[in-house]
Amino acid sequence: MRKPLVAIVGRPNVGKSTLFNRLAGERLAVVDDTPGTTRDRLLVEVEWNGLVFDLVDTGGIEAEKVPVGAPPLAINSALFIPEIRAQTRIAIDEADVIVFMTEVISGVTAADREVADMLRRRQNAEGPRRRPPVLLAVNKADNQQRRAEVYGFYELGLGEPNALSALQGSGTGDLLDEIVAVLPPAPQEVEDDSVNIAIVGRPNVGKSSLLNRILGEERAIVSPVPGTTRDAVDTHLTYDGQEITLIDTAGIRRRGRIDPGVEKYSVLRALRAIGRAEVALLVVDALEPFAAQDAHIGGQVIEQLRSLVLVINKWDAIEKDSYTIESYRQQVERELKFLDYVPVLFVSAKTGQRVNQLMPTALHVREERYQRIQTSALNRLVRDALGRHSPPSRAGKRLKILYASQVATAPPTFIFHVNDRTLMHFSYERYLENQIREKYGFQGTPLRMKFRNRNEND
């Protein structure tokens, strides 16, 4: 089910990423005093008073040119207004609630007024288009004097300003109360038995061409220009009696290289498409060396606990001998070692080579998401694993695993009841995961491993 989307917008260096981290409950975005430190939009699920929504940080706005030696307050100048305007337009189109963030130290700036004008015009516009509510948040109000200065932001015409300090956390609970109060009602769930499969990857790796080859017809625009696909597009088909929804997404550029404007903010749609899918096909260009962004996208899929198939496209253009595939597999293991349980397919969207293996493989890893291990069999496996490799110890105290059970599927979730979970080392957790995979597979599917102390609730 689609969750409501709350977007934080505003000029650089007002504390958007700090607020994002505070509301998310962890440090998910890079935070620095230098304007523009947050290089890409980040998405996280937030729960407050029993309501759940997606929160997105729209950092990373940079002007075309900043004069050499310009003072810090140059970030408030009109240099940034085109980028801020583009960011705000996308937020208006995509978000269900907009948090417009400013900060009290600089006061109301030209960029603040520009964004406020856009938001007011949108709210006052007539017609059928949705008008997301706007909440005004004034950051850095961390003492009594600054809180008194917040009232000057009434001039923006967006209602009562919310005084807060994202760094200290004051006022953020009140802001969350306001957010959940204006969230749209949950949509009625439509029963859908289809398997959602997202096609993701960097721009120009052949995602749309691959979709067209799968469908056997030209359904998506194909162009050699990176970034042609701006939105996530759903295409329905039936394969071997199974209804499937293919989600073709905009290409995700590597950090720091997403252009301002529509292309930059289309990344959000790709990340949300991953969240809608059960399986993601991560498409990589065989002609290019692995990039950090390939690992970044794969990490996004696994972080959202979706199953994954790695698709090496343009394999027809590679000069091959009998060792080429095995050599490339070894390269995958080196560059994407955290995806060692993911199936790898070598295909060509251009010639159709092995494309017929994509749907069977995707459906297989989807089935792996629903595999369940009986508790007795799981505990036998754990006892055997303990016998082969003793658990870690610290200060003379050794970890004991009392029993284990699988409590959920999609993704497969295991709870291990132990004497002291602080003794669990990540390397031993990985060892247990590998033992489970060695016997039961779970190919292409992340496993969620939880450790509970004795008598602790699940």
N, C-alpha and C positions, 0 to 999 in steps of 0.2 A: 504494500500500500504506500502511495506517495505521501511523504511527510511534508508538513508546511515548511517553507524556506524563509529564514530570517537573514537578511543581508546587512552587514555593517559597512556603511559608505562614509566618505569624507575625504578631506585633503590629507596630504602626508603629514606624518609626525604628530597626529593628535592622540595616538594611543590605540588605534584600532586593533592591532595585533595583541596588545596587552589586555584589552577588554575581551577579545576572542579567547585568549588563554584562560582568563579568569572565569568566563562563563563555561568554557569546556572543562575546566577543572584540572588542566594539565598544560604543560608548555608544548604546544603543537606548532607554533609559528616562531620563526626567528625574530627576536626583538632586539633592536639596537636604537641608539639615539639618532643615527644617521637616517635622514628621510629616504624612503624607498627601500628599506632593508627587506621587507617581506616581498619575495619575488614571485610568488604565485598564490592563487586563491586556494584556501584550505577549507575543507568541509568537515563538520563533525556533528554528531548527534548529541543533543542536549535534552535533559529531562528536568522539568520543574513543576512541582505540584501535580504530579501525575500526568502531565502533558509532555509530549515528545515532539521536537522539531529539529530540522537541520539548520545549523548556523554556518554562515560562510563569511570569511574575511576577505575583503577586497583590497588588499595591500598591493604595493608594487607600482604605484603610479609615478612616472618620471617625466619631466619636461624634456622637449627635444634638446634644448641647450640651456645650461645654467651658466651665467657669466662667471669667469674665473675670479675668485676672491669675493664672490657675492656673500653678503651677510646671511646668517641663518634664517632671518625672517623673509629671505627671498622665496622660501618655500610657500609663502602666502600670496605670492604675486600671481598675476594673470598667466605666467608661464605654464602653470599646471591646469588652467581651467579647461582646455580641450580634453585632456585625459580624464579629468574628474567628471566632465560632462558625459563622456563615453561610458565610464564606469556606472554613473547614475542611471543612464538610459537602460542599460542591461539589467540593473537591479530592479528598475521599475517593471520591466517586462517579465523578469524571472521570479522575483521575491513575492512572498505573501505579506511580509512585514519588513519595513525598512527602518533601521536604526541609523539616523543621520548623526554622525559624531563630530563634535568640535572640541575646542579646549579653551579654558578660561584665561590662560596667561596671555595669549596673543589677542584675545578679544575677537570680535566679529571681523572677519577678513573678506576681501573681495571674492575669494573662492567660496567661502561660506554663503555669501549672498547669491552667487551664481547658482549653486546647488539648490538653495532654498527656493529660488524663483522657479527652477525646473519642477521641483516637487509640488509647489503650490499650484502651478499651471496644470500639472497632471491631475491633482486632486480636484481642481475646479472644472476640468474638462467635461463636456457632455458626450454621451455616446455609450455604447455597450462595453467598452474596454474596462477591465478591472482596474480599480484604483487602490493600491495597497496602502494601508495606514502607515504613517510616518511618526516615529518617536524621536524626539530631539534629545541627545545625550551630550552633556557638557562635561568634559573630562578635566582632570587635574584640580578639582575643587576639593583640595585636601586640608583646608583650614577654614576657619570661620569667615575671614575676610574674602577668600576666593569664592566661598559659597554665596556670599552676599552679591558678588559681581556677576554671578550666573544670570541674574534677572535681566541683565542687559541683552541677553539673547532672545528675549521676547520680540525684538525688532525683526527677527527672521520670519515671523508670522506663521510658525508651525506649532503653536500651542505652548504648553508649559515645559520649560527646559528641565531635564532630569540631571541634577547635580550629582556627580560621582567621582570617585578616584579608582580607576581601573587597577592601578598599582597596589593600593591599600585594600581594595575590595569594598570600600564604603559606597553605599548607594546602588550597588549592582543587584542586590536582592530586590529592591524596589523596581529597578528596570526590568528584571525578569518577570515580576508580577504584572507589569504593564504589557510586556510582550505576550504573555499567555492570555491576557484579558482580551487582546485584539486578534488572536490567531483565528483563522477561518475554521468553521466546523469541519470535522473529519469527513471526507467524501465517502459515499456509500461504496463498499467494496463490490467490485464486479467479479463474478466467478470467472476465472481464467485458468484453463487446464494446460495452456501452452507452456513450453520450456523457453524461458528468456535467455538468449545468448547474445552478449555484447561483443562487438568487434572493436578492439582498441589498439592504440599504438601511436608512434610518432607520425607527424605529417609525411605524406608522400611515400609511405611504405607499401601502398597498394590495398588499403582496406576496402575502398569502394569497388575497385576492380575485382577483389576477391568476392565481395557480396554479389556482384553481377554474375560472376562465374558460377557461384553456388546456385543462384536462381535460374541461370541459363537465359537471362534476358537483361536488357539494360534498364535497371530500376534506379540506379544512383548515378549522379554526374561523375564522370571520370575525367581528370585533368592532370597534367604533369606539374601544375602549379601547386606547391604545398598549401594545405589548409582550405581546399575547395569546399569540403563538407563543414558547414557551420553548426548544424544542429544534430541532435541524436534523432535518427529516422528509424521508425519501426516498419519492418516488412514481415508479413506472415506467410508461412508455407507449411505444407504437410510433408513429412519425411517418414516413410515406412510406418504410416499410420499414426505418427506422433505430431501433434500441432506444435509448431515452433515459431517464436517471434525473434527475428534477428534485429539487433539494434546497432546500426552503423553510426559511429560517433566521430566528432571532430578530432583531428589529430592533436595530440598533446605534445607541445614543444618542451624542450628541456628547460630547467630553471633559468630565469633571467633572459630568455629569448622569446618570450611571448609578446607579440606586438600589441601596442595600445589599441583600443577600440574593440570591435565586435569579435575579432579572432581571439584576442586575449581572454575575453570573458566567456567564449564558447567552451573553454576548458571545464568550466563548472558543469556544463551539460554532459560532458564525457564522464566526469567523476560521478555524477548522479546516475548516469546510465549503468555504470558498474554496480551501483547499489541496487538497481532494479533487476539485475541479471542474477541467474544462478551460476552461469558459466561465462567466462570471458575468454575470447580468442585474442591473445596478445600477438600482434603481427610485427615481425622484425624483418628488415631489409637484408637479404643475404649478401648484397654487394657492399654494405657498409659495416665497419667494425661495430661491435656492441657499444652503445652509448650509455652513459649514466642514467639517461632518461628511460631507457628500456627497463633497467632495474627499478627505477622509480615507479613506473607504471605497474610493473609486476608487483611491487610492494603495496601499491594502492589496492590492487585486486585482493591480495592476501590479507591486508589490513581490514578490508571489509568482509573477510571470511567467505569469499566467493571461490568457486573452483576455476581452474585455469588450464588452458592448452596453449603451448608456445608454438607459433606458426612461423616458420622461416620461409618467407616469400621470395620470389624472383630466383628460385633455384635453377631455372632453365638457363640463366645467364652465367652460372658458375662453371668454370672448367673443372671437370671431375675425373677421378680415377676410382679404383675400388676402395680406396681408403678415405675418400673425401667426407662422406657422411659421418664416419666414426671420428675423424679429426674435428669436425665441426661440433659433434656432440661433446667432445672433451672441452672445446672452447666454451660451450654453453655452461658446462659444469664449473669452469673456472670463473667466468664472468657473472653467472647468475646462480651461485652455489646454493643460495637459500631456496631455489626452485628445483632442487634435485629430484623431487618426486613428481614433477610435472611432465606429461608426455610432450614430445617434440615431433612436429611434422614438417617435412621439407616439401614445399609445394610451389606451384607456379600458377598465379592467377591468369597469366598471359596464355599459357598452353593448356591449362587444366590439369597438369601433372599432380597426382595425389589429392586433388581437391575433393574427390569423392570419399576420402577418409575423414574429412573434417567433421561432418555431422555424426557418423558413428562414434568417433572419438569423444566429441563433446557430450553426446548422450551417455557414453560410458562413464565419464568422470562425473556426470550429473547423478548417475545411479550410485556411484561411490559415496556421494554425499548422504545417502539414505541408508547405507549399510549399518547394521547394528550387531555388536558382539555380545553374546550372552555373558552375564556376570561371572559365572563359573569358569568359562573359557578365558576371560580376560584375567582373572586372578591366577590361573595356572600360568599364563604367559608372564605375568608380573613376577611370580615366584621363580620361574626359570630365569628371567632376566636378572633378578637379584642374585641368584646363584652364580651366574656368569660374571657379574660385575657388581662388586659391593657398593652400596650407596655411600655418599659423601659423609664426612664427619667434621666436627669442629670442636676444639677444646675438649676432646675426649668423648663427645656426645655424637652418636651416629644416627643418621636418618633412618626411620623405620616406616615402611609402607604397610599399613594395617590391612587395607583392602581397597579395591578399585571398582568402579562401575561406569558404564556409559549411560549418561542421563539424557542425551538428546542426539538428534541427527540434524543435518543441514544447517550448520556444519556439525560433524561428529564431535561430541563434547564428552570428556572423561573427567571424573573426579577421583582423586587419589586421597584417601584418608591417611594422614601421617601423624607421627608423634610431635614433630616440630617443623612446620613448613619453611621456617627461615634457614633450615639446613639444606634445602633443595638448591642445587646449583644448576644453572641453565644448561651446562653440558650434560648433566645426568638427565634432565628433562628431555633434552634432544635424544639421548640414548634410548629412553623409554619410548619416545615417539617412533624412533627408527625400528625398535623391536616390534611395535604394533604394525607398522607399515610392512615390515618384512614378511609377516605372517598373513595380514589381512588386506594389504594393498592400499586402499584409499587413494588411488592414483589421482593426481591433479587436484586433490582436495585438502585444504588446511585442516588441521586438527586443533581443537581447543582443549588445552590441558589445564586443569585447576587442581590446586592442592589445599586440603582442609585439615586443620588440626583436629585431634580427637574431640568428639562431642560438639564440634562446630557445625552450625547449620549449613546445609547445601545452598 
